[in-house]
Amino acid sequence: MSQTSRTVGTPGALTAPLVVEFPFTRSLGPVQSAFLTGLRERVVLGVRTGEGRVLVPPVEYDPVTAEEIRDLVEVGSTGTVTTWAWNPAPRRYQPLDTPFAWVLVRLDGADTALLHALDAPGPEAVRSGMRVRVRWARERTGAITDIACFEPYEEGGAAGEAVPHSGEFTDPVTGITTPARLDYTYSPGRAQTRYLTALAGRRTVGERCPSCRKVYVPPRGACPTCGVATREQVEVGPRGTVTTFCIVNIKAKNLDIEVPYVYAHIALDGADLALHARIGGIPYDEVRMGLRVEPVWSDDGRFPDHYRPAGEPDADYDSYKELV
């Protein structure tokens, strides 16, 4: 297990677009179930607190007393704008594909405001205190998007009070799945830029702390223990030792790997921190602590796709116990 040290110049830091996207699934309790099912039926429900305030959208617990609340009430589909902000450039998945206003609307009979979109020709047509009404979506499924948006409504002032509602509907909505997506530009910084550049040459490099002398892979530019900058590059691996592992039995969406498979922490030779990677080339139930492994590079040669047995005797536990 050897280390090769070298000091190199710092290339320009890499940047790349990065998208994090996944479906978020949650179950609904009785209050949220009634609220979303009500929207499907063109009914807006709130919840009344012990002090008599009507909260829309409803919550399961009083934000002041933390007491559980389930006293459902029906409020109006018209309301008053309390505040607003103009959105000149709608983004994907937003309620409207033309410029609109984000508004907080206190529906008639409610004491709190609901955030949604207002369809208006321009910011000059929006003001606090203006009257609006719900524009229902043509197809409703039991989601907040069943309110397509709000639209101006100048026929009369606030009217009506919240009236009790049982919250009972046929075929209630019991769960929702919402797409979550984050688009941004990621820069790995100078240390990880050097790391990724080395991977493109089928080399793995870490950085040594000048204080504790530990070698960290992947490097972060600073020692997490000592808090000092790291600059000395150290080439490690390519082989390493499995320190611990888990068997994955749930297939991930859009991941073309059959379950079960093994993800492991691997201490590369010369490194003082284990990295994680998939283990292949061996039945999942034969993977073990101490297994010696080597990288199998991706088709484009830019990174290790997985690690496989190296054909060496297992490492002694004392050689990697500090890295478990």
C-alpha positions, 0 to 999 in steps of 0.5 A: 500500500504505497503513496505517491505525492506530487504538487501540481498547478491548479487548473481552472475550476470546472462547472457543469449544469446539474439537475436533481429530480425525484418524485416526492410521495407522501401519505395524507392525514385526515385534515390534508386528505379532506382539504385535497379531496375537497378541491377535487370537488370544488370545495375549499376547506379550512380548519378552526382553532380552539380560539376560533381562527380559521386557517386556510390551507388547513394544518393538523396542529394549532401553530400557537398552542400545538394542539391537534385540530380537526374542526373542518369548515368550508370557506368561500371561493372568493377572497381578497389579495393581501399582498402580491409579487409579479412574476414576469418569466414563468418557469416550468411546472408553475401554474401559468405559462404567461406572466402572472402575479403570486398572491396571498389571498384571504378567502372569505371566511378565513383568517389566513391567506393562501398562496397561489397565482393570479391571472392578470394582464400586467402588474398595473392590474394587481393591487392589495385589497383587490377581490379575486375568485378561484378559477377551477382546473378543468380536470381535478385530481385532488391536488393544489393544482385543482385551483388553476389560479385566481382571477379578478372578481369585482362583483361585491365585497367579502361575504359569507362565513366559514360553515362546519363541514364533515370532511367526508367525501366519496373516494377520498385522496389518501396520498400525493406524488409531487415531482421535485426538481432543482436546476443549478450550476455546480462547481466542484472547486479547485480540489475536486477539479483536480480529482476529477481531472485525474479520474479522466486519466484513470488515476485517483488522487487525494490531498494530504493534510499538512498537520495530521498527515491524513490523505482524504479522498475525494479531497475537499480542499481542507482537512475536516479534522484540523481545518487547514487547507490541503494542497499536496496531492497524493495518488492512491489506489487503484486497489482498495479494501471493503471496510463495510457494505450494505445490500440494496434490495429496492430498485431505484427509478431510472437506474439500470442495475438489477437488485439485489446489489452491494454498495460498499465503503472502500478504503483505497490503498494509501487513503485515510478516508473510505469512499463509497462505490458499487461492488460487481463481479461477485454474488452479493452474498459473497461480499465481505469486510476485508475483500480486496477490490479493483476499479472497473472503469466506465465505458468512456473511461472517466470514472470507476463504474464499480469495483470487483474482486482483485483476486488478492487475499482478504485484508487483515481487520487491523489494517482497516479497522480505523476506516470502518 
